[in-house]
Amino acid sequence: RKRWVLFPPSVPAAEIGIETKCKGEADGEEEEGAKRAKGAEGTSHYDKLVATGAGYWWERVFPGLKARAAELGMVECYQEEGEMIYVPQGWWHAVLNVSDWTVALTHNLVLRKALPTAFSTQQRVNPIYATRWLRCLKHFSPDAVAHLRELAPEAVGTAERDEYEPEGGCGDWRKATIMNAVDSL
C-alpha cells in the first residue's frame, strides 16, 4: 500500500517545500515561496530532506500543505495492491510506502508532442541529464532528434555543446539507466 500526494504543475516548487535553482540564477536570490519553505530555524526544508530523507517532508512539510489542500489543488490517495497510478506530465508528487512490503514498477514516458517542452525544461534545470538524454536519443531514436532540432533548436544546440561525457555513453542502456538513477539520488 502506498500513500500518494500530487500537486498540479501550476504550483511553484517552493510552495510545496522544494527549492530549485535554475542555471544562471544568482546565489542569494530567493522567491517569496522559497522564504515560506524555510523552517523556523532558517534551514530550508530541501536541506533537511537531503540530510534526513523523504520522511522529513512527510512529517514536517506535508501537514502544512494538507491544511492548504484546496488552495494548492492537492490530490491525495492510497494505492492498493494491484492498482496503478498515472501521474500526468509536470505534476509534483510524493509517495510513502505504508505497508511492510512494497514493490513498485515505474515507467516514464514522454510523448512526441511533449518532447520539445520536456527536453527544453531539462536543458534548463538539469543540463547534464539533457546531454545524456540527447546522446541516447541519437543512438536509439534519430527521428526524435530531428523533431527536437526542428522545434527546440536552442536546447539541442546547448546540449550538443556541453562537454560532459558519461562513462559508457548510451551504447549500454543498462549503464546509462543506472547512471541516471544514481544522479537522481
Secondary structure, 3 states (H helix, E strand, C coil): CEEEEEECCCCCHHHHCCCCCCCCCCCCCCCHHHHHCECCCCCEHHHHHHHHCHHHHHHHHHHHHHCCHHHHCCEEEEECCCCCCCCCCCCEEEEEECCCCCCCCCCCCCCHHHHHHHHHHHHHHCHHHHHHHHHHHHHHCHHHHHHHHHHCHHHHHHHHHCCCCCCCCCCCHHHHHHHHHHHHC
